[in-house]
Amino acid sequence: MRNFIQPGDSLAVAVPYAGGVTSGQGVLVGALFGVAAVDGAQNAVIEAQTQGVFDITKEPALAITAGARVFWDNANRRITTTAAGNFQVGIATLAALAADTTVRVWLNRVPPSGS
């Protein structure tokens, strides 16, 4: 197929955050969410994984159940279960205790209604 560009499981994005990102951190660029594959300073172009399952920093003291929809809190750069004001990024694949610092997330933009 002559118009195929790439699979899309990783994409080049410009780091939007002052202070940059480190490998494994979430990155939100407009409506595109991914996990940084490498460290990068603000405005540097890095590869971000847009598909897969990742352990991502979560909101402290928040317990998350397996199968819960999870959202990216871009102001604090972490996963939360609060939908209001945040960007849906996927589903928790394992439960995370309140004491845990990360939650395992399957990156998947499912419709808000679940249908």
N, C-alpha and C positions, 0 to 999 in steps of 0.2 A: 504494500500500500504506500503510495508515494507521499501522502500527507501525514504519515505517522512521524511524531517527533521523539517521544520517549515514553516509557511506561508510566511515569508520574509518581512513583513511590518515593522519589526524592526530587526536590526542586531547588534551584538557586534563588535565594532571597537576600535582600539587604537587611542587616541587623537594625531594628528600629530603636533599640534601647541605649540610653546613655549608660556607659559602663560596659556595654557589650553583653555577650552571652558566653557560657561555657558549654562544651559538649554535653548533651543530655538534657539541657534546659529547653523548655517550651519557648516557641517564638510565634507571635501573632503579627502578620503583616496584612493589614486590611481584613479580608475574610479568609485568609489562608493561614492555617495553623500547622506547625510542624515541630519536630524535635531537632535541635541543632546537632549536626553530625560532628562539628568541630568548634573550637573556640573562635570568637570573632568580635572585633571592636565595632562600635556603632558605625553604621553605614557600610561596613565590609560586606561583601557578597560571600555567603556561605551556603553549603548544602543543608537542607532541612528535610528530614524524613517525614513524609505526609501520610504514610500507611504503616501499620504494624502495631505491636504491643510494647509499651514502654513503662518503666517505673518513673513517675514524675512527681516532683515535690507537690505536696498537698497543703491545704489550710491546716494550721496547727490545731490540735484538740478536736478535730472533726473526724468522726467515725463514718466510714463509707461502706455500704453494703455491696456485695458482688451483684452485678447487673444494673447498678444505679447509673443514670445519665450523669456525666460529669462535664464541668464547664471550666473555661480558662478565665481566671481573674487576672486581667492584664495589668491592672494597677499594682498588684502585689506579686505578679508572675508566679502563680500557683494554681493547682486544681482545687475546685470547690464543687459543692452540689447546689449552690445558689444560682438559679437561672437569671434572675433580674440583674441586668447590667453586665452580664458576662457572656462569653462566647462558647457555645456547645462544641466540645471536641471529641466526645466518644462515650464509652461505657467502661465502668470499672469491671475488670475481669476477676478480681479477687477482693475480698473484704479487706478493708484497712481499719485498724484500730485507731482510737483517738491519739494514742501515744506514737503511732507510726509517723514517719516524716514523708513517706511517699505512698502513692497508690498505683497499682498496675492498671494501665488504661489501654484499651483497644481504640485506636484512632478511627472514628467512624462518625460521620455527620448524619445522624438519623433524624427524621422529621420530629419536631417537638410533640406532635400528637401521638407518636409511636406507631402510626399507621404506615 
